[in-house]
């Protein structure tokens, strides 16, 4: 995991705290380390929308026990599909640790904490967040690839059944049709499956009218 260079590639950070003064205090410390920072008060009605518009790489949430329930709702909503979360709390209580776990915080710091430690936590969270997004992309691609293989296998079985082909022959026919029609293999496979369903339904109504699933 490579840590991003904040000065070479400024990391966008949203700092959210119980008050504007608390948010600005953390923001000043992070700006001195080269981060692009916007502070927000947790109680500000428009804070959520403004954070979402900012699309930060990292959200730093500084909150006390009185605001834990509001912080939980805000953090879960703000972090959907994107920013990594760094949580700052005044104590390491069980309630604070539960908040960190429930919000999916990548780093949890208990104050008092040095400004350099907060800056380092932001770098770590940004790098971990990027790693997690890469992993999610890879998992999505793997799932899509698995689904595509299932569709192609299903289409091959259709061709093998209708034309009395071997599995290899059915696969070559799919490939040839894809090249001839300038389609992706998965598109040709779906065409075969849909056409087979239509022809099967038609055959049940009029058994003499049977076509090829590749004839269209």
C-alpha positions in Angstrom: 0.0 0.0 0.0 1.6 3.2 -1.2 0.9 6.4 0.8 -0.2 9.3 -1.4 1.9 12.4 -1.5 -0.4 15.2 -0.2 1.7 18.0 -1.6 2.1 16.5 -5.1 -1.5 15.3 -5.3 -3.7 17.2 -2.8 -6.2 14.9 -1.2 -9.6 16.4 -0.8 -10.7 16.2 2.8 -14.0 17.1 4.4 -13.7 17.9 8.2 -16.9 17.5 10.1 -17.1 18.4 13.8 -19.7 19.3 16.5 -19.0 23.0 15.9 -17.6 25.2 13.3 -14.7 26.2 15.6 -13.8 22.5 16.1 -13.9 21.8 12.4 -11.8 24.8 11.6 -9.2 23.7 14.1 -8.7 20.3 12.5 -8.8 21.9 9.0 -6.0 24.3 9.8 -3.8 21.5 11.0 -4.4 19.5 7.8 -3.9 22.4 5.5 -0.4 22.9 6.9 0.4 19.4 5.8 -0.7 20.2 2.2 -4.2 18.8 2.1 -7.2 20.5 0.4 -9.6 20.8 3.2 -13.2 22.0 3.7 -14.6 22.3 7.3 -18.3 21.7 8.1 -20.3 21.8 11.3 -22.2 18.6 12.0 -25.3 20.7 13.0 -25.4 22.6 9.7 -28.5 21.4 7.7 -26.7 21.8 4.3 -23.5 20.1 5.5 -24.4 16.6 4.1 -25.3 18.0 0.7 -22.2 20.1 0.6 -19.9 17.2 1.6 -21.5 15.0 -1.2 -20.9 17.8 -3.7 -17.3 18.1 -2.6 -16.7 14.4 -3.3 -13.8 14.1 -0.8 -11.3 11.3 -0.7 -11.4 11.3 3.1 -14.0 12.5 5.7 -12.5 13.4 9.1 -15.3 13.2 11.7 -14.6 14.8 15.1 -17.4 14.2 17.5 -18.2 13.8 21.2 -20.6 11.5 23.0 -23.6 13.9 22.8 -23.4 13.9 19.0 -22.7 10.2 18.4 -26.1 9.3 17.1 -26.1 12.3 14.6 -22.5 11.5 13.7 -23.4 7.9 13.0 -26.2 8.9 10.6 -24.1 11.5 8.9 -21.0 9.3 8.5 -22.9 6.4 7.1 -24.7 8.6 4.5 -21.6 10.6 3.6 -19.4 7.6 3.1 -21.7 5.7 0.7 -19.8 4.8 -2.4 -16.8 6.9 -1.7 -14.7 8.6 0.9 -12.7 6.9 3.6 -13.5 7.8 7.2 -11.2 9.0 10.0 -12.9 9.2 13.3 -11.7 11.5 16.2 -13.3 11.1 19.6 -12.4 12.5 23.0 -12.5 9.1 24.7 -11.8 5.5 23.7 -15.1 4.4 25.4 -17.0 1.3 24.2 -19.5 3.7 22.7 -16.8 5.5 20.7 -15.4 2.2 19.5 -18.8 1.0 18.5 -19.3 4.2 16.5 -16.0 3.6 14.7 -17.0 0.0 13.8 -20.6 0.9 12.8 -19.6 3.7 10.6 -16.8 1.7 8.9 -14.0 4.1 10.0 -10.7 3.1 8.6 -8.8 5.0 11.4 -10.0 5.8 14.9 -8.0 8.3 16.9 -8.6 9.2 20.6 -7.8 12.9 21.5 -5.6 14.5 22.5 -3.7 13.7 19.4 -0.9 15.6 17.6 -1.7 17.4 14.3 1.0 15.3 12.5 -0.9 12.1 13.7 -4.1 13.3 12.2 -2.3 14.2 8.9 -0.8 10.7 8.8 -4.1 9.1 9.6 -5.6 10.9 6.6 -2.8 9.6 4.3 -3.4 6.1 5.6 -7.1 6.3 5.2 -6.8 7.7 1.7 -4.5 4.9 0.6 -6.7 2.2 2.3 -9.8 3.7 0.7 -8.2 3.5 -2.7 -7.2 -0.1 -2.1 -10.7 -0.9 -1.1 -12.2 0.7 -4.2 -9.7 -1.2 -6.4 -10.7 -4.4 -4.7 -14.4 -3.6 -5.2 -13.8 -3.0 -8.8 -11.9 -6.2 -9.2 -14.7 -8.1 -7.4 -17.3 -6.5 -9.7 -15.3 -7.4 -12.8 -14.9 -11.0 -11.5 -18.6 -11.3 -10.9 -19.4 -9.9 -14.3 -16.8 -12.3 -15.9 -18.4 -15.3 -14.1 -21.9 -14.3 -15.2 -20.6 -13.9 -18.8 -19.1 -17.4 -18.7 -22.5 -18.8 -17.5 -24.3 -17.1 -20.3 -21.9 -18.3 -22.9 -22.1 -21.9 -21.6 -25.9 -21.7 -21.7 -25.8 -20.5 -25.3 -23.4 -23.3 -26.2 -25.9 -25.9 -24.8 -28.7 -24.3 -26.9 -26.6 -24.6 -30.1 -25.4 -28.1 -29.2 -29.0 -29.3 -28.7 -30.5 -27.6 -31.8 -27.7 -28.4 -34.2 -26.3 -31.6 -32.6 -22.9 -30.0 -32.1 -20.1 -30.8 -29.6 -19.3 -28.3 -27.0 -16.2 -27.2 -28.9 -18.2 -26.9 -32.2 -20.9 -24.8 -30.4 -18.2 -22.5 -29.0 -16.6 -22.0 -32.4 -20.0 -21.2 -34.0 -20.6 -18.6 -31.3 -17.2 -17.1 -32.0 -17.8 -17.1 -35.8 -21.2 -15.5 -35.4 -19.8 -12.8 -33.1 -17.1 -12.0 -35.7 -19.5 -12.0 -38.6 -22.0 -9.7 -36.9 -19.3 -7.6 -35.1 -20.7 -8.4 -31.7 -19.2 -9.3 -28.4 -19.4 -12.9 -27.5 -21.7 -12.2 -24.6 -24.1 -10.3 -26.9 -24.2 -13.2 -29.4 -24.8 -15.6 -26.5 -27.7 -13.6 -25.2 -29.1 -13.4 -28.7 -29.0 -17.2 -29.0 -30.7 -17.7 -25.6 -33.5 -15.2 -26.3 -34.1 -16.5 -29.8 -34.2 -20.0 -28.4 -36.9 -19.0 -25.9 -38.9 -17.4 -28.7 -38.6 -20.4 -31.0 -39.4 -22.8 -28.2 -42.6 -20.9 -27.4 -43.5 -20.8 -31.1 -42.8 -24.5 -31.6 -45.2 -25.3 -28.8 -47.9 -23.4 -30.7 -46.9 -24.5 -34.2 -44.5 -27.5 -34.1 -43.8 -27.3 -37.8 -42.4 -23.7 -37.6 -38.9 -24.2 -36.1 -36.0 -21.9 -37.1 -32.4 -21.5 -36.1 -31.6 -19.3 -33.0 -28.9 -17.7 -35.1 -31.0 -17.0 -38.2 -31.8 -13.4 -37.1 
